[in-house]
Amino acid sequence: MCQIINCYQEYFLMTINKSNYFKLLGTSRCVKGINRSIIIDTQNFNYYIIPLDLIKVIEQFNGERIECVFSFFEKEDREVIQEYFIFLIENELIVQFENKNILTGFVTSEDSWFDFSKIQNSVIDLSENNQFDLKDLLMQLSSLNCKYIQIRSFYRNMSHDAFFELLDVISSCEFLFVQLLLDYSKLTEKLNYLEIFSRNPSVREVTFYNSPERQHKLILESFVVNYITEDFTSEKCCGLISPSFFAINQAHFSESLSHNTCLNRKLSVDRLGEIKNCPSMAKSYGNIKDTKLIDVVNNPEFQKVWHIKKDEITKCKDCEFRHICTDCRAYLENPEDQYSAPLKCGYNPYTCEWEEWSTNPLKEKSIEFYGMQSLVKK
């Protein structure tokens, strides 16, 4: 095994030509944390945890000769520098050039973010007593160029007939991606997934919660069915921060630089028809029965949370994962501070460790404030 590893390292050593210039790949991004950093490979949807020293090397010498890096450091540090370059080449995070003039044509992907939609995504909660016209609501969202819709049936027993009635309503509008969240235990008949997709190709994902087992099925190339064991009983299920929810792509990275990646151009209608930034948030901007969505969207107060970015949030601004992470403004570590860290984040950027968020004694008061005692892990 050691021989294989040594040969592997020797191979990458041979690819280091110290007379070459090097440049971080145009689709890679470095994010510096308080104790360590990451390189985000937006092209391959991956990220690499790196020491702070490596990001300093990249920042200082990016675009220079490799030999300049080695000559800058003392002899005893050059072995570490060599390991850094092996790592960067092995993971295809840098490119090498013989001629510096080539660098003038080197293209770096843009970090600016723009979307013409007034609303990008929406969450709609269904209940037994919905008093609003779902078709009219979806038509209004469509007119706002909303692309992504999540429809959650947390508060409604969804019969087989009611489910296909819902599909017919969705089919009356054009959306790019519709996700349905349904209670596995409350569907009385087995669904025909091919029929679901054929009736409405914009329905790309159906997630059954409260399932006896966890499963992920790819039914068609663009249609997924998930089974998860969690039992979602209220809006309080939202806001969890986890590596499994990291979004590693250029669009998310660019958006995170100037916007809140959870709430930016998001609109929700809760089970009572109240129009909010998120169903989990307390502030309502009117009821869908007598308020037009366009009037809410154009309200400057409604748009305020769109611009709360990670670089402004306590703790998050020191975190190396901040530009691939989600965010939550509904449940905060300090409910009185809108720039407080998400309550359901268990990561500590100062120790670089993940812990169970609900058992942190410093969060007890906030957990009590939001009435989340039932979510505390035993």
N, C-alpha and C positions, 0 to 999 in steps of 0.2 A: 504493500500500500504506500509506504514512504517513497518507494522508487517512482510510482505513478505520479504522486504529488510533486516530487522533485522534477520529473520530466515535464509536467504540466507547467510549472513555474519557469523552467528553462525555456519552454516554447514562447511564453509571453515576454521573457527577458530578451529573446532574440528580436522581438517586434519593437523594442524600444530603441529607436535611433535618436541618440542624444543631440544630433545636429539638426533634427527636424523641429519645426514649430508645432505646437499643439494647441488645440482649441476645444473647449467644451462643446459637445454636440448641440446643434441649434434647437433641438427638441428637449433638451435637458435643462432643468432648473434647480438651483441650489437654494435651500431655505435654512437659515441659521437659527438654532435654538439657543437657550441659555447654557446648556451643557454639552450638546452635540448637534449635529446637522443632518440633513438628508439631501440626496440628489434625487429629483423626480424625473423619471424617464417617461415623458408624456406620450411618446410614440409607442412604447411597448407596455404602457399602463403598469409600471412598476416603480418602486422607490427603494433606495439604499441608504441605510443609516451609516453615517460617516463621522469621524472625529472632527472637532472644530479646526484642528491644524490643517486638515486636508482642504477644507473650504477656504482657508486663508491662502493656501498655495494656489488654488484655482483663481481666487480673486486677484492675487498679486501678479501671477505670471501667465494668465490666460492670454494666448496669442503670442507668447515668447518662445524662444528655443528651450527645449527640454534641458539642455546642458546648463542653461542659466539657473534653473531650479537647483540642480545638483551643486553647482559652484557656490550658490548663495548659502547653503547650509554647511555646518561643520562636518568633518569626515564621519564622526560617530553617528550622525543623524541621517546619512545618505542611504543606509539600508532601509530605513522607514520610508524615505522618499521613493525608493525603488519599489517597495511594496505598494505604495499609493498608485504608482503608474501601472503596475501589473494589474491592480484592481480596476483602474479606469479603462484600460485596454481590454481586459477580459470581459467586462460588461458593456463594451462598446459605447462608453460615455464620452469619449474624446475622439477626435480625428487628428491625424498628423499630416503636415505639409512640408515639402522640401523647400518651397519658395514662399516667402512671406507675402508676395504680391497676390497669391491665390486667396489669402484671407479677405481681400477687399470684396471678393465675390461670394464670401461665405454668408449664407442666409440663416438668420435666427428667427424662429416663429414669433409672431406678434403677441404681446401680452395685453393689448387693449381688448376691451369687452364691449360688445354691442348686441342688442336684440331688438328687433322692430316691434315685437309683441308688447302690448300694454300689460298683459298677464302671461307669464310663462307656464305656470302650473297651478293646479287647483286641487283642493281636497273637499269632498262632499260626504257628509255623514247622513245615512238614511236611518229613519226610525219608524216605528209603527204609526206614529202620529204626525208624519210630515204633512204640513199644511201648505207647502209651496208646490208650484208646478215645475217638476224636474225637467221637463222638455224645454220650457221657457228659460230655465236657469242655464241649461247646456247651450242653448242658442245664444244667450248673452255672452257666455264664455267663448264660444266660437267666434263671435263678432269682435272679441278682444284679442283674437289670434292666439288663444291659449292652445298649447300643444299637448300638454301632459295632464291627465286627469286621474285622480285616485278616488274611487268610490268605495266607501267603507260601510259595511252593514253590521255595525257593532250593536245597534239598538233595534234590530228588526229580525224576526223569523222569516227567512227568505225561502218561500216555497218554490217548487220547480216552475210553476206557471209565472210567478212573480219575477223569477230570475230572467225568463225569456222576454217578459214584458219590458224589463229593464234594458235588455239588449236592443230591443226594437227602438226604445227611446234614444239610446246612444247612437244607433245607426242613422238617426236623423241629422246628426252633426258630423263634421269632419275634424277628427283629432289625430295626432300622430301616434300617441301611446295612451292607452287606457288600462289602468290596473284595477282589478276588483278584489276587495278583501271580504271574504265570506266566512261565516261560522260553520265549520265542518259538521258539527253536531246538530245543526238546525236545518240542513238540507235533507229533505226526505227521500229524494231520488238521485240516482247516479246521473251525472251530467255527461253529455256527449260533447267532448272537447272539440272535435272537428266541426260539429254543428255550431258551436260557439264562434269559432274563427270564421267559418263560412258566412255566418249571419252578420258578423261585424269584424273585419280584419284589423280595425284600430284597437280592438281588445287584444293586447299582447301578453298580458300576464293575469293569472288568477291565483290568488293566495288564499288557502284555507287555513285559518287559525283554529286552535282548539282541536287539532288533529291528534289521533293516537300515536302517530309516528312522524318523524321528520323526513321529508322527501323532496327531491327536485327533479321534475320531469320536463324534458324538451319534447313537446308533442310535434311541433313543426319547427322549421328554422327560425321563425319569428313569433312563436307562441310557447309560453312557459307556464307550467303549473307547479306551484309550491305547496307543500304541506308543512306547517310548523306547529309545534306543540303548545306554544304560548296561547294563553286565553286572554284576549283583549276585551276588557269590559268597559273601558272608558277612555277619554282623551289622554289620561295620565300615562298611557303606555308610550307616549311620544317622548322624544328628546334624548334618547340614549346615545351616548358617544362611544364608539367602538371602532377598532381597526377594520372590522368587517364592513363598515359603512364608508370607509375612505373612498373618495372619488379621485382617481389618478388619471387625469386627462387635462389637456391644454385649456379647454373651455372652462372647467371648474377652477383651475389655477388662476386664469385671467380674471374670472368673475370675483374670486376671493380677494383680489388686491384692492377692490374698491366697493364691494358689496357684501351683504350677508348671504351666504350660499344656501341657507335654508329658506329665508323669507323674501329674498329679492324677487319682485314681480310675482308673488304668490298671493292667492286669494282662497279663502275657505268659507264654506257655509256649514255651520254646525247642525246638529240634529233638531234644533229649534228654529232653524232658518236664519240665525244671526250671522251677519257677514263680518268676517274677522281676517286678520293676517294669517292666523292658524287656529284650528278648532280648540287647541289647548290654552289659548290666550283669553284673558278676561274681557278685554276691550272689544266692544261691538260697534260697528259703524252703520247700523241699521238692519232691518229685517228684509229678507228677499221678497216678502209679500208686498212690500210697499216702497222698496228702495231699489233703484237701478244700479247695476254693478259699475257702470261707467262713471257714475257720480262718486262712488266710493273710491274707485281707482284714481280719480283726479284730485282726491282730497290729500293735501300735503301731509296731514297728520297720519294718514294711512301709509304713506310712502316713507315715513321717517325710519322705520326699522329696516328698510331695504338697504340702507347705507351704513349700518353698524357692522364694521368688518373686524376680522380677527386681530389685526394689528392694533386695535383699540381696546380689546377686551382683557381684563385682568387675568393673569396666568396664561391665557391663550397667546398673548403677544410674545411670550418667552418660549413657546412650544414649537418644536421643529416640525410637527405635523399640521400646523395651523392652516396651510394652504391646500391640504388634501382632505381636511376634516369637515364634518358637518358642523352645524351650530344650532343652538336652541336659545331663544329669548323668552320662552314661555315659563321655564323652570330654571331659576338662577340660584347660585350659592348664596347670594345676598339679594333677596327679593326687592329691596329698595334701591338697588343700583342696576340700571339697565346695561351697564358695561361690566357686570359681574360674570364670572365664568359659568358655563352650563352646570346645573346641579348634578346631572347624571353623567358627568365625566369623571372617570376614576384614574386618569393619567396625571402623574406628577412630573412636570418637565424638569424639576429641580433635583429629583432622584432618578429620573428616567425609568420609573416603574409604573405598571398598571395595577390597580387595586379595585376591589369591589366598592363602587361609589356609595352604596346604601348603608354600609357599615362604618363609614368614616364619621367619627364622633363630632367633627367640626361641621357636619352637615345636618345634625339632628334637628336643629331649630327650623331650618328651611324645609326639611322633610315633613315636620309637623305643620308648618305654615301652609304647605300645599296639600296636606292630608294624604301623604303617601306612605303612611306607616305600614300598610299592607305590602308594599314593595320591598321592604327591608329584608334582606336575605338572612335566614336563621343560621 
